[in-house]
């Protein structure tokens, strides 16, 4: 039986970080690499639904959901039971040794829910590992070398993935030389248009510039793939304008380029569709999944068109723990839960968009509000006209929310975006409560920093 903690909150009983959390942070400093940075300094004890409790008794409302993982809340009973049932059978054998039902059934389910004609899958340990495998598959299929990625992208922390990721600090700095033959191009970041144009009069010139690079030496005829998040995640929750991905799809088709859709953060209901690319009339060649795929169990996947997925020879792909049977069992239940939660994203989007747009009208330091479904963000600036990023103010707002019982995350190329990741199952009253905490925090910090 799944134990229920009946957590209620937010509730702060001692200002975080409390004494027990401080001891945990001291242990971290002593025993854990400095490469691991703690964003919100509390040791968590238990989580349930939209809430988390730390070891000092504070209960937080979670608008991070494990960086976009717990889309259906923490520890949904049905998913936990599915994992427990598989644990009672066997924990590991490795699919390269012998197949098992949860892996095969998950592959079958992915072929049904993914857009377009993508029918074959491989499952790995994480979204990062899945991105890397998607590129191996694409190169095996095209026999070409150049890979296109976006300057505002984030695709993970493996060596290949940091080469794809555009942000230098903290992801790439000090780790060079990086994997070669990666070309970074401009994204449709309309608020900060790299071409200093405006939509729609621009006619999506940013996409045309990608075609120019792709069709010019030394890359002409030798571009393997373009990897893109339908909505930029770590880059600042940036959705491109209508028509963008359709145009990119045409450019890829014209040049024999494999279009890889990175849905690690945007997938499984986060934007109001099962996969974010479904907001456009654009079917990818491969789709990379993770995070919400398994609601907390370590799992990533690549699903693609049959002829592409057939390109790597036998035994060229795999991994000891990839597609672990317990993780696959959890993912199968996660998909069911996501389908049930999807309708609630309309309420989340309506409430968040209304509140965020009202704040934008009221507060000069909010330069932009954007997003799809339950993936909304706002970009903080010093002045609307100058658009100067204010990363310190953004971080202070995050910590202020933390002290008042709300977990939120920051993002953006300039670290000046607040991103909202509430669970898709959240009730409106709790959503409003979290937004109340956020508004109070940013107003307080704006007064301190002279932005008001």
C-alpha positions, 0 to 999 in steps of 0.5 A, a space after each residue: 500500500 502506498 503511504 500517504 503523508 497528507 501534506 498541506 501547505 505552503 507552511 513555514 515553521 522555521 525560516 529556511 534553511 532551518 538548522 537540519 537543512 544547514 547541517 545537510 548543506 555542510 555535509 554536501 560541502 564536505 562530501 559532494 563535488 563543487 560541480 553540483 550547485 544547490 539552487 534552493 538550500 533545504 534538505 527535503 524529507 518527503 513529497 506528495 502531490 504538489 507539496 514537498 516537506 523539508 527536514 525542519 518541517 517546512 512545507 513548500 508548494 512546488 512550481 518546479 516539479 523536479 525541473 519539469 519531471 513530476 507533471 502529475 505531482 509527486 508520487 502519484 499512487 498508480 505510478 508508484 504501484 506500477 513500479 512496486 508491482 514490477 519490483 516484485 517480479 524482477 528489477 533488472 536483466 538488461 534488454 540486450 540480454 533478454 526482452 521484457 514486457 514493460 520495455 516492449 509495451 512502452 515502445 508500442 505505446 510511444 508509437 501510438 502517442 508520438 506525432 507523425 509516422 514514428 514507430 520504433 524506440 530505444 530507451 536510455 537512462 536520461 534525456 541527456 543520454 537520449 539526445 546523444 543516441 538520437 545523434 548517433 542514429 541520425 549520423 548512421 542514417 545520413 552519413 553526414 557530420 554537421 549538427 545544427 543547434 540553437 544558441 539559446 538551447 539546452 540539451 543536457 550535460 554529457 560531452 555531446 550535449 554541452 557541445 549542442 547547448 548554447 550557454 557557455 556558463 556554467 555548462 561549457 566553460 572549462 570543458 573544452 575542446 568540445 565535440 566538433 561539427 556543431 553549428 549554433 544558429 539563432 532561434 526565433 527569440 522575438 523579444 530579443 530578435 537577433 536580427 532586430 526585426 519584428 514579427 510578422 513583418 520579418 517573414 521569419 527571417 531567422 529561419 531563412 538565415 538557417 537555410 543560408 548557413 546550411 546551404 553554404 560551404 563548408 556545410 552544404 550537403 553535409 548537414 546531418 541533423 537539426 536539434 530543437 526544443 519546440 519551446 526553448 526551456 533553459 533558454 528562457 521558456 521561449 515559444 517561436 511564432 506561428 509558422 516557424 517550425 513548419 518553415 524549419 521542417 521545409 528547410 530540413 526536407 530540402 537539404 536531407 537533414 534529420 529534424 530531431 525534436 527535443 521534448 525532454 522538458 516540453 513533452 507529456 502535457 507541459 504545453 497543453 499537448 502531449 508533445 509541444 511540436 503538435 502546436 505546429 503542423 510539423 512532424 519530426 523525424 525523431 522525438 527525444 523524451 525524458 522527464 515527464 515520461 516517467 514522473 521521476 524514474 530515470 528514463 529517456 527515450 528516442 522514438 523515430 521513423 522506421 527507416 532512420 531507427 533501422 540505420 545503426 547496426 545490431 549491438 551499436 546502441 544500448 546500455 546496461 540500465 537503459 530502459 530499466 523494467 521498473 522505470 518502463 513500468 512507471 512510464 506506462 502508468 505515467 502516460 495514462 496519468 498524463 492523458 487524464 491531466 491534460 485538460 487541466 492545462 487550459 485552466 493553468 494557462 488561463 490563470 497564469 496568463 491573466 495574472 502575468 499579463 496584469 503584472 506586466 502592465 503594472 510593473 516596469 521590470 517585467 519585460 516579457 511574458 510568454 509560454 504555452 499551456 503550463 509552461 509560462 515564463 516572464 523576463 525581468 529587465 531594468 527598463 522596458 526600453 533598454 531591456 537590460 537583464 537583471 539576473 541578481 533581482 531574478 535570483 533574489 525573487 526566487 529565494 524570497 519565494 523559497 523563504 515563503 514556501 514556494 519553489 520556483 526556478 530561474 532560466 534564460 540566456 541572461 539568467 533573468 527569467 522566472 519559469 513556472 512549472 506547476 504540476 498539471 494536476 494542481 487546483 486553481 486555489 493552490 495555483 493562485 496561492 503560489 502566484 500570490 507568493 510570487 507577486 509579493 516576492 518580486 514586489 518586495 525585491 523590486 523595492 529593495 533593488 530600486 526597480 520600483 
